[in-house]
Amino acid sequence: MKQKVYPWLIVVAWAFISAGSIELILIGGSNFFKAVSDGIGSPVSAIALMMTVCTITLTFAAPIAGRLFPKIDSRILLTAMAAIVIVGYAQLSFGQASWQWWLAGLLYGVGGSGIFIIGAPIFIANWFQKRTGFAVGMYGMLLAILSAILNPVIAAVITAVGWRTAYLVLAIVAAVMILPWTLFVVRFKPEQLGLRPYGYVEGETVASENQEVTGPGVPYKKALLSVAFVAAVIAAGAMCNMGGFKSNWSNIAQSEAWGYVALHGADWALMFGATMISFTTAAKFCMPIIGWIIDKIGAIKTNILTLALIMVGFFGLLFFHNVEAIVLASCFLIGFESANMKMVIPLVIRELFGAKDHSKIYSTAYGIANFLGAFATSLIAFVGETTGSFDSIMVLGAGLAAVSILAIVVAKVTAKKLVWEE
């Protein structure tokens, strides 16, 4: 019984760990920006620079975390990482200047290197020899459910007790969501509990779904020097920049430019901003559908389709931000950015360059793209502050989608000229 159930318990565990860390603390932390800005007298863009510091730190810390997973007991490593993130979050309750939010970003990057992004797919892959894709999809859906619940809760707590106390209250919530799983449930490999991966067959020689698939493709060094690789990085970098919009939804909803505060009051605007974040995150529910579409038409065509939907979302916010239903629907479409980065781009890279050296090519492309998107959150906040309008921001978002589409097309065309090797 334990053999059949425990792998799925790992999936549930990582959904809670991710929800309590990256969704509650990092992305949900954007709900605080406006209140903190008013409270300490710093511009929102200065507070939002926390996200830039976090992203840059993650770029360098994540590869180190990946190498530590097999070497250190996950109960110790993941719990320590979670503690670093939670302490960084809780100390903001006593914040008096923007540099303390930058410090939090540094701590988020160090601790989050293992629990924000790379941990879940690595651990889940270790626990599933069969149905790995389905397990990752289930993880994404559970995470979407938890995230949709958390963001309105964050806004409600800020309204009820003020932002300083809210940091402490929500730090406790994050600890309750994360630490029981890291301390008592999660293990790096099933063998550490005397178990086998889900679907394990004794003596099976066929490569499992979670193992690196080898085959013909473009060698790593030749791929990096190609126009196709540069174009793919530009496309992925533009998509990473789109991720910065979600972190600004709460700030935008509370801005004078959209007029929600004047129409409905500050508390309503804060709650609606949190709901915008929830609807953006809810796009993860479509990850299994996106996977089915990829199987039918390929990753490149699927990427172009999702980018077109994202563009529609930005135009919806540009022209109809006074219609709440259209705003939420637009946020949902923009949320496909997350699915693109988690599911589509890795498969686009495989289509372009083949299976040979795929992991090295993808990890390099992702690292560069992640760095290119590091400044998005603070830049968006700065433009809104200096212009008093977010219309140009929505045009920028649609433009980023257009650039991604063009870059993907260029990558596809130029990749045809590359020579694949065994």
Summary of the structure (lengths in Angstrom):
residues: 422
radius of gyration: 21.1
end to end distance: 42.6
largest distance: 67.8
contacts: 1533
relative contact order: 0.14
helix: 80%
strand: 1%
